[in-house]
Structure formats: C-alpha cells, structure tokens
Amino acid sequence: MSRFKLCFLTILAACLSVSAQNVYFAGEPEKSLKKALTRDGYKVVKALDNAHLAIVDGRAPVSPALRSEINSFLESGAGSVIFLGQRAFDYSPAPFDEMLVADFSKKSGWEFIEDRREKKPRFTESPALSLTNDHKGRPAVELKTKKDCSKDCFIQINADTPLPDGHDVLLFSAKGNEWMDVLSAEITDASGNVWISFVPLSCEWADYALPLADFLPLGRQQGDPAQSLKASEIKQLRLGTNISVIWYEQPTLLALGQVRLARNAAPYSAPESSLQRVKVPFEKCGTAIPEDIYDPVWRAANPWDVSQNEADTKIGNYSKKDRESRIVKTGCGTLEFFPEGKRQGGAVALFPEWEPKMASDILEAASKMTRTPMCVSTRMNMKDGRAQLTVWMRNPLDTPLKGKLKVNLSDLLQKESSCSLQERGITAKVCILPEIPEGFPSSRFDWSVTLDTAGSEDVLGGTIDLERALILACKHLVLNQKNLPDGRISNHYFGDAYGVRAMLILVWNARRDPAFIERHADLLNGGALLDEIENAAYRWLDMMCDRQHPDGLMYMGYSEPRSSSNVADMGEITTCVFQVLKYVGDPVRRNRYEECFEKTVKWMENFYIADEEDSEEVRRNWSKYVTKKHEDQIGRYGLGMMGSKRRTYGPIWVNELIMPAHCILAFYGNPEQKAFFRPIFDRNSDYMMTQSYSSNHYYHAESTFWHWYVTPSESRKALLEENMTRTMLGERFKGNPMEPYDRGGRSAMNAMPLLYYQRHISDSPEIRAVLLKYLWSFAELGSYHAIERLSEAFPKAIHGEGIAASKFAGHSAIWAVEALWPDSTLL
C-alpha cells in the first residue's frame, strides 16, 4: 500500500471516528448544551457503556451507584468526563436533630481506656486526663502527655440501649497538637465486628461531622462489596489515639468535646471522597478504602495531602502513577489528563459553575478530550550516554494514528521522530536527544514537545526556571517549619540542614542582585519572602544550639525522647553549618553557631575506634551488617548513642559522612581549629586511602570530593578522582529516571557532587545529560513530581511522604544554589 493511500485512509478513519462519538448525560442536560453538542457531531446515548464522553450535572450530588459507574468509565482506557458544577460526588452530611451520647460534664456514660495495638514496643506514656471546655464552652475532656507519645488510648462510649436508626452522623468537637493530627474512631457492632475511620485534626478546636458511611469494616479488602452500618447496631464507640498512624516520638495532646448523633438531611449517605486523605492510616490497619471515591473537586482542593507515619524511604515515594497528570486551563474550566495509573488514558474537565454562555468552552473541552491527540506528560532521563525524554501521548480516537513528534529545548536541542499512537489509550515514546553542547542554558530555557497527527497539532511545553524552583523549594521549607512547633523543618535534621544551607545562600545572593528580586517579584513580595526564609534558617540553627547537650551531642530529629544521636547524621549537619557560616550576617549568631557545632564535631571523636580488635562490642555486633550484605567493611567510628547505650561499632560510611567536616575545620578553620583537626584529618585520610569504598550515593560522593578538594597530596587526588569517576559516574550513568526521588528524596542531591566534578575535574556530554535529568525533575513546574505541585501536596513534614517531599526540596535546593552561583557551597 502506498504511503499516500495509507495516510488518506488514516485521515478518513479519524474523521469517521469523530463523527461516531457518543455523549452520555448524567442528570438532566441543558437543552442549549445538548443542541450545541449535537451540532458539533456528538450523538446522545442512554447507556454509559456506549459513550466516549460523559457530562455530569454537578449542581447536586448524583446517586452513589452512578458515581461508581462514572469512575469505572474513567478508568476504562480513554474515558472522558465533564463535570458541570462541583457537587456531583459531594456526600458531605447535613446533620440535624442531634442527640447527646456522651456528656463530659458527667462521670457516667463514658470511660478512659488504654489498649495497646502493636507488637512493636515504643516509648510511650499514659496521658493525664483532665476536664476542660471546647471552643463553644461545652464540657470536654483532654488527654495530654509530657515527654513521650500517648499510649494507644480511647474515650469509650457504650450503647447500653439501642441507638435509633436514622441517626447516622457522628458529631463531636476536637483538637490535637502538631503531633496528634489524626483521630482514630472505632465502632464495635452487635455481632462483635469492628468498623474504623480516621479524622485529620487541627491544632485549634473545630466541629467535626463523621457519617457512619465513612466507617469501614476492619480488614476490608479491595473489591469487597460495600457494607453499611446502622446506628442501632452500635454497641461501643471509641475515639482516641492510634500510634501507628501518628508521629509517635513527641508529646501528644488530644481534646474531645461533646459527642452526639444526628440525622442526615443530605440526599445520599455514602463514603466521602475525603477518605483518600486517610488512605494510609486505613492501610496501616489492614483496611482498603473504596475504589470509587475519586472526586476531581476534592482532589483540586486537597492535592494528595495524605496522613501517615511510615518511614520516608520505605513507601515507594513519588512512584504513585495515579498522581501524574497534565492540567490545561480552558475558558472557565480546568482539564486534567492522566498518563499513568488506574485512570491511564482518562480525562476530566471541571467547570465550577454552569451557565449557557459557557457552551463554547465546554465544546472546546470536549474536543480536546475526545478528538485531539495530545502530549500529556514528560520525564527526562540519561541512559547510554544521551539525554532521553519520554513523552506520554493520548489518543482518544477509536483508530490508531501515525504522527510526528518534535522536541525542542531552547532551540539548541531538537529531535524529530515518527510515532504510532494506539487507539483509545496512552502511548509512551522515548526520544533520544542530541549531545548536549557546552554552554547549554541549564538554569532557564523554554521547551516544547509538538505532536503532529492527521489534521491536528498539540504542543506541550513551558519554561524550566531553576531560580523560581529554588524559591519555591525554600518557601516550602518555611511553610513546613510554620506547621511544626519548635523550629524544626521536618523530623530528620540532616535533611533540614541541607535546606537551611541553601536558604541562607539564596538570601545572600538574591539581596545582592536587584534584578533577581525583580524577576521573581510575584514570589518574593518585594523581598519580604527573603526575610521569612532567613528568619526560618536562623530559627532552626538557634533551636539546634539551644537544645545541645553539655557534652556536644545534638538531636537528629528522630529518637529524641531517648536522647539518641548518630555520629553520621552529625557529620552531615555540621558540614552544612560550617559551609554556610560565611552567609550569616550577624556576628553574634555566627560565633555561637561556630562554637556549638565545633563542640559537636569534637563529640564525634568519643566514638573513634583505634583498632576494632580492641572493642568487644565491635566484634559482637558487626555481624549484623555482614548478614545484611553491606558492601562496606567496618569503619573507624562508632554509630553514636542510643539512649544511654554507646554504639561503638559502625560501617565505613560513618567515616565518609563526617569527613567533610574534618576537611573544612582542618583547612578553613581558625588557627585553633586547624591545630586540633588537622591531625584528625591526616589520620582519617590515611585510613580511607587504604580502604575499598564507593562514592555511589550523594553523601559518599560529597565526602570524596571534599577529600579531593583539600588534600595537598597529588597522588591522593589521583586516587580520589579515580574513585569518583569509576563509582559515582558509573552509578549516575545507569539511567534510572526516578533516581532524584530515591531514598526518600535524598538522592536529589546527587546532582551537587556532579556539579563539583564537572567544574573542578572534568566535564562531558554525559554529565550534562545527567544534570539535565535532575533539573527536569525539580524545575519542570507542570509535573506533579516537580517542586511546585509537590509542595502544594505535602505542606507538613511529619509523615512519610511529607518528610520525603521536604528532603527533596532541601536536597534539590542545595544543588540549585551551586548551579546558579558556582562554588557558593564551597569554601
């Protein structure tokens, strides 16, 4: 078949597909809109299964059964849904006719219960119980601890007589503190079955309405049929603390006011979309939330701010494909296209209100969703020595298409290739880019991806702006700190330290460049944000000094109630502080920070191992690292303190993490510091040169570079350079597209040693390609994974993904300042 004939048949098939498109109305359609769609070639059908497009009247809630059908349609491959109004999936209760079930002005009718849930022991304490009043003066009860997290405990209310059916909304007032931010609710029914739910709490008193529909059977599995709970079946109600779903290392406060039941005037009672926010607490209890509670309105207002306390490195952060999307504004509506996940290929348009004059905007949205092949996502990688851009393309038509894909980065990197798009689905295309030239404008450039198909062209693009991404990252860290009570940014101070270092470097350089402030006036607010960033950094540094132990130990942000500290963590933290002291304008503060953190570096020497054979504990405990297949041999520094117990054994990476601090003080300190730390540096340098270790990860690579940077020995420089070339570059060149998000966001800082290597040792097109991957992951602001949308999703850094997002912000910010102001992170 000739190419001309094939092209003609493709165009004809596409036209036939367009003419055959069907639209289904959920709700009573406006006549004018129905006519407009009919004139535009759409055919109205009565069955959703036969539709290409569903239009939902969102001025009032739809039947929960229809919600399930629409979600299934959206997940069918290329389902497109337009919402006209915001209440289609709004099942929030409308309580009335309240009845009191627990009155805290009386001692009867309720009791305080402790109930340990976990086999894993934790340091907890029994809370003190006291009576108080809520924000409306009503009797309330308060549970408060002094040092540790509260034990698992509840206010238990027994239903000695059946509660009246029809009262299916639980009402109460409550507040927590920053650490008690998720309330656990449990109901035991007449058959002994347990139903659970969770409610995110604020630090201020608020009224909460929790419908019984939001309680799920404990142990519910994906795909289980929906079950409902009636008030008459309630035998016991518990409201309180479940330490598996909160950060359990800090003192907690929970206050609970009058508990009532009410009738529900809302037209439907169904599980609310807000259950998505507490999906992980349910999962921690072995319970799956319903599959059909996706709601574009709820998601727009609550972008994945989930609550969980799982470790940030253990939950597959940033790999959740359901979250990536392309957002397009059109008239008074917003379109969202999903390239991956369970809604892969689907599209949603939301028009907050409906008026007949919006018909043209809705027709435009319908055309983009059902007739226009589009690029919906990108991800940069470096593999096989070249930058590779993966482009996800959506074809909503019933026929496959041929097309051209054109990639243009700053008019300097261009690539054109043919592509084939599968029908009604997503096609991913990997575009191998030309070699990146020297002088490529990596801090700011325009980019675009153009998809040309028969009779259609779509352009996805924007501006990579490293300065703006840096400001957004630092702003995010400030917000994190505001959401916590004591000056910390997250629960992991080593991650905070990198962010603080970047924050002060940003403030210093921005204040000396009026053009910088002018370029980003919308974010910096005339420089006011710079003041906030600086004050937040100082607040963190002051907190660390204020809480330092007399012997020099500093906290890590975790294991604090046990007064534990790691030598390795302190190495990272002190390295960051000594590198940033020159940007501290206040001499009093600067002197205080220098004295405190020097004391911490000296504290590390308490854990120096002169010879592992001299330490019985080293021989006894080292086997655990061998059985875990650690590639590193034993090091010369112990791990630190675990409460009152000294851990005098440690792997070689402890040496690596503290090496930069020794480099800085031995070569850049004052005369007293140089005299004290130079012998330590020489001793540790001698030892490290005899060991076989890698520079795979950012802390390895940063340490090896600092060693290379300060050592006066040319032979040692050669060995250290060989180490970085073989291990660091070898690891970076493997081509993992999600690498910047690995290790709970820490791996974003892999870019900084690469910048050091590029500028001080050797540059290459391969290094420039890897750095482009890190730049794209951080500063491609339209992507969910980049800092702009990520910071919106996780404004509080005490739960797993929130901590990881904070680390990604801080560890990206530090390489960003180095990229923008070369050698600003060096001395």
C-alpha positions, -999 to 999 in steps of 0.1 A, spaced: 0 0 0 14 34 -10 22 60 17 -3 84 2 -31 58 3 -22 48 39 -23 85 50 -56 90 33 -72 60 50 -58 72 84 -74 106 79 -107 90 68 -107 66 97 -101 95 121 -130 115 106 -153 86 108 -143 81 144 -151 117 152 -185 116 136 -194 85 156 -187 99 190 -213 94 217 -221 115 247 -239 104 279 -256 129 302 -257 121 340 -285 143 351 -309 165 331 -290 182 303 -295 218 294 -313 219 260 -289 246 246 -258 224 255 -274 193 241 -282 211 208 -246 225 207 -231 191 211 -254 176 185 -245 203 160 -208 195 168 -212 159 158 -219 142 191 -247 117 195 -266 115 228 -269 79 241 -287 64 271 -261 39 282 -227 50 297 -211 18 282 -217 32 247 -203 67 254 -170 83 245 -178 113 268 -199 117 299 -213 150 310 -222 151 347 -246 177 362 -227 186 393 -251 211 407 -263 184 432 -249 150 443 -255 121 419 -265 86 430 -236 68 446 -243 40 422 -237 64 393 -205 76 410 -192 41 408 -202 37 372 -185 71 362 -153 61 380 -153 28 361 -159 46 329 -130 70 337 -107 40 343 -118 22 311 -88 34 290 -98 67 274 -129 77 293 -136 114 293 -159 131 319 -170 168 321 -184 180 354 -207 210 353 -207 221 389 -188 209 420 -212 188 440 -216 156 418 -196 135 443 -202 156 474 -216 133 500 -209 155 530 -236 152 557 -262 178 566 -268 170 602 -299 179 622 -320 165 651 -290 159 673 -290 136 703 -263 136 730 -244 103 735 -215 115 757 -216 144 782 -183 151 797 -198 172 825 -208 138 840 -186 109 851 -210 83 838 -217 73 802 -180 72 791 -147 59 803 -110 62 796 -94 30 781 -58 21 772 -55 -5 745 -21 -15 731 -24 -23 694 11 -30 682 36 -58 689 65 -35 683 74 -18 715 75 20 715 84 46 741 50 59 752 33 72 783 -1 72 797 -17 106 792 -30 127 820 -68 131 818 -84 164 827 -118 181 822 -119 213 801 -143 232 777 -143 233 740 -145 265 718 -182 269 725 -179 265 762 -192 229 762 -177 203 786 -148 184 771 -120 161 781 -83 165 774 -56 138 772 -20 151 774 15 137 778 46 154 790 76 136 773 65 108 750 37 100 727 5 88 743 -2 51 745 -30 38 724 -60 51 743 -96 60 738 -126 76 752 -150 47 752 -188 51 750 -210 21 755 -245 19 739 -263 1 766 -296 5 748 -300 5 710 -294 39 694 -322 50 670 -317 42 633 -317 72 611 -292 90 633 -262 82 611 -239 112 616 -214 113 644 -208 149 657 -180 160 681 -156 188 687 -119 181 689 -84 194 686 -49 179 686 -14 192 687 11 192 659 19 155 666 -16 143 673 -30 152 640 -51 121 632 -80 110 654 -88 73 654 -125 63 656 -138 27 661 -172 12 664 -180 -24 676 -213 -36 663 -238 -61 679 -220 -90 662 -186 -81 675 -174 -67 642 -151 -36 643 -156 -7 620 -129 20 618 -124 56 605 -99 84 608 -103 122 610 -74 147 604 -73 171 633 -62 208 635 -44 224 665 -75 246 671 -109 235 683 -132 226 654 -165 208 650 -165 175 630 -192 156 613 -184 120 606 -211 100 588 -214 63 596 -208 57 559 -172 67 565 -167 38 588 -153 7 570 -151 -29 583 -117 -36 598 -98 -58 573 -118 -47 542 -101 -58 510 -100 -43 476 -131 -53 457 -152 -62 487 -188 -52 483 -200 -20 501 -214 -25 536 -233 -1 557 -236 4 594 -268 14 612 -269 33 645 -290 5 661 -261 -19 656 -236 2 676 -226 -14 709 -194 6 716 -178 38 702 -141 47 708 -125 80 699 -88 84 706 -52 77 696 -37 50 674 1 55 675 6 35 642 -8 65 623 9 95 640 44 105 647 49 87 679 81 103 693 67 136 706 43 146 734 7 145 723 -25 164 732 -60 153 723 -91 172 734 -126 159 727 -159 176 732 -195 166 734 -203 135 713 -237 135 695 -255 116 668 -277 134 643 -299 127 613 -287 135 578 -307 158 556 -283 152 526 -299 132 498 -274 104 499 -252 87 526 -220 73 510 -183 71 518 -168 106 513 -140 115 489 -120 128 519 -113 92 529 -85 95 503 -66 117 527 -65 90 553 -59 61 530 -26 52 546 -40 50 582 -66 26 569 -39 6 552 -18 5 584 -48 -12 599 -51 -37 570 -81 -20 556 -87 -8 520 -108 23 512 -134 21 485 -121 21 449 -147 46 435 -142 77 457 -121 97 433 -135 132 430 -119 159 409 -133 187 431 -119 172 463 -86 165 446 -83 201 434 -88 214 469 -68 186 487 -39 176 464 -28 143 480 -21 156 515 -23 121 530 -15 113 566 9 86 575 39 80 597 57 53 577 94 58 571 100 81 542 123 56 524 100 26 526 69 36 508 78 40 472 76 78 473 69 97 441 62 65 422 25 66 426 14 68 390 -21 79 398 -9 114 407 8 124 375 -14 145 352 -14 173 326 -35 202 337 -49 225 309 -69 257 315 -97 264 290 -121 293 295 -136 289 329 -128 252 332 -98 230 340 -89 199 321 -68 171 336 -53 142 316 -38 111 332 -8 94 315 -3 66 340 -20 47 369 -55 33 371 -70 63 352 -44 60 325 -58 75 293 -87 91 311 -95 128 311 -116 150 334 -129 186 329 -143 206 358 -164 237 353 -173 250 388 -205 265 376 -227 261 346 -242 289 325 -255 286 289 -228 311 278 -202 285 287 -213 262 259 -184 272 237 -159 264 265 -174 231 270 -173 223 233 -136 232 233 -130 209 263 -150 181 247 -129 184 215 -96 183 234 -108 152 254 -124 132 227 -109 143 193 -75 157 199 -44 135 202 -22 152 229 11 150 247 2 146 284 34 141 303 72 140 300 101 126 321 138 132 315 164 105 318 200 99 309 208 65 295 235 51 272 253 84 273 224 105 260 196 126 274 163 108 268 129 124 270 100 101 275 67 116 262 33 101 270 8 107 242 -30 103 245 -51 92 215 -89 94 224 -100 81 189 -111 46 181 -84 42 155 -46 41 157 -27 71 144 6 79 128 23 111 136 54 132 141 69 142 175 91 172 177 112 180 208 128 215 212 148 226 241 160 262 239 164 259 201 197 241 209 185 205 214 160 194 188 147 160 178 121 149 153 108 113 151 78 94 139 54 79 163 24 55 163 -4 61 188 -26 32 199 -64 37 197 -82 50 229 -51 49 251 -17 61 261 15 56 241 49 63 256 77 74 232 114 77 242 131 105 223 169 102 223 182 138 222 214 151 205 245 156 225 241 185 249 266 212 240 288 232 264 271 264 275 236 250 273 215 275 293 205 250 320 193 275 346 165 288 324 152 278 290 120 273 271 110 238 259 82 223 239 70 189 226 49 191 195 27 162 183 15 164 147 -11 139 136 -36 139 107 -53 173 108 -42 180 144 -13 196 163 -8 197 200 20 215 219 31 207 254 58 229 269 68 256 293 99 271 309 125 254 330 134 281 356 159 270 382 157 303 401 119 300 405 121 264 415 147 273 442 125 300 456 95 276 457 116 250 475 128 274 502 92 287 505 81 252 511 106 246 538 94 278 555 59 265 554 69 232 568 85 250 598 54 271 604 34 239 607 56 225 634 60 239 669 97 242 678 118 254 649 124 221 630 115 218 594 110 181 594 117 151 617 151 145 600 175 173 609 202 161 584 177 168 556 168 201 572 205 211 574 209 210 536 178 231 532 189 257 557 223 259 539 205 266 506 182 291 522 209 313 535 229 311 503 198 321 483 191 351 506 227 363 505 229 362 467 194 375 460 199 406 482 229 415 462 211 412 428 181 436 425 174 421 391 169 387 407 143 402 431 126 420 402 125 388 380 106 370 408 86 398 423 54 378 424 70 352 447 94 373 467 69 401 475 95 428 473 120 408 493 96 400 522 99 363 515 137 365 517 133 378 553 110 349 561 135 324 546 164 339 565 144 340 598 134 304 593 170 293 588 181 312 619 153 297 639 164 262 630 200 269 639 191 286 672 169 255 681 198 232 674 221 252 697 195 258 724 190 220 727 226 209 726 238 187 754 267 199 775 289 172 760 282 184 725 256 159 715 228 173 692 195 157 683 188 142 650 150 149 648 141 113 655 147 92 686 147 125 705 129 113 737 157 88 742 184 114 738 199 95 709 223 108 683 242 95 653 278 104 645 269 101 608 239 125 610 260 149 630 287 148 603 262 159 576 246 186 598 279 201 609 293 200 574 263 221 562 266 246 591 303 253 587 299 257 549 272 283 555 287 304 583 301 330 559 265 338 549 254 345 585 255 383 587 250 386 625 285 381 641 270 371 675 249 344 659 279 333 637 302 329 667 276 310 686 269 286 658 306 280 652 312 272 689 283 249 692 288 229 661 326 227 667 318 212 700 296 186 682 325 177 659 347 171 689 319 150 704 322 127 675 357 118 685 344 100 715 334 73 690 367 69 673 378 32 671 416 30 672 415 -7 664 384 -29 660 402 -57 678 402 -36 710 364 -34 710 344 -65 721 312 -47 711 326 -42 676 333 -80 672 299 -89 688 277 -66 667 294 -62 634 280 -95 621 245 -78 617 260 -56 589 276 -85 572 244 -106 572 226 -76 557 251 -77 528 265 -43 534 293 -38 509 313 -17 533 337 -31 558 340 -18 594 349 18 598 368 37 624 339 55 640 310 41 661 274 49 652 267 70 683 243 70 712 210 51 715 197 65 748 223 57 774 239 29 753 271 36 733 272 20 699 309 18 693 308 -2 661 300 13 627 304 8 590 328 28 569 301 52 557 303 68 591 338 79 582 326 92 549 298 112 563 320 131 588 350 135 566 338 168 550 335 184 585 371 175 592 382 188 558 366 222 565 379 226 600 414 213 592 419 236 562 395 266 566 391 269 604 407 294 627 442 286 639 430 267 670 406 246 648 433 239 623 457 228 650 431 204 666 415 190 634 445 187 610 459 156 628 424 141 628 421 148 590 455 133 583 448 102 604 414 96 587 428 104 553 455 78 558 429 52 568 405 60 539 432 57 513 437 20 523 400 11 521 379 -1 492 348 21 492 325 36 467 311 71 460 278 58 448 254 80 468 254 117 474 270 115 509 297 92 496 304 115 466 303 147 486 328 133 511 351 120 484 351 154 466 358 173 498 387 149 504 400 156 469 393 194 472 415 199 503 442 172 502 476 186 493 488 152 480 486 149 442 488 111 445 458 111 467 439 134 444 445 109 416 431 80 437 401 100 448 394 112 413 396 76 400 371 66 428 346 93 417 350 85 380 345 48 385 318 46 412 300 80 412 298 85 374 292 48 369 262 49 391 248 81 377 251 69 341 229 38 347 198 57 338 171 55 365 146 82 356 131 84 391 165 85 408 162 121 420 133 109 442 150 78 456 160 73 493 131 94 505 140 124 483 177 125 494 190 113 461 181 147 445 215 159 459 234 135 437 235 165 413 258 185 436 288 163 435 283 160 398 285 198 396 317 197 416 332 171 394 321 189 362 337 222 373 368 211 391 378 178 375 362 171 341 331 179 320 314 157 295 282 155 275 272 125 297 275 146 329 255 174 313 228 149 303 225 136 339 223 171 353 195 178 328 176 149 344 179 164 378 170 199 365 139 185 348 128 166 379 130 197 401 121 226 379 96 213 352 69 230 372 39 215 354 48 180 366 33 165 398 68 153 407 85 187 405 87 212 434 57 234 426 29 208 427 48 186 452 50 214 477 12 220 473 6 184 480 26 180 512 26 212 533 35 193 566 66 172 570 59 149 599 46 119 579 64 97 554 57 114 521 57 148 537 92 142 551 104 129 517 90 159 500 108 182 524 140 163 518 135 165 481 131 203 484 161 208 506 184 184 487 174 199 454 178 235 467 214 229 477 225 218 443 204 245 427 223 273 446 255 256 435 243 256 399 232 292 400 262 306 419 292 283 413 313 274 443 287 290 467 286 258 486 324 255 489 349 275 509 
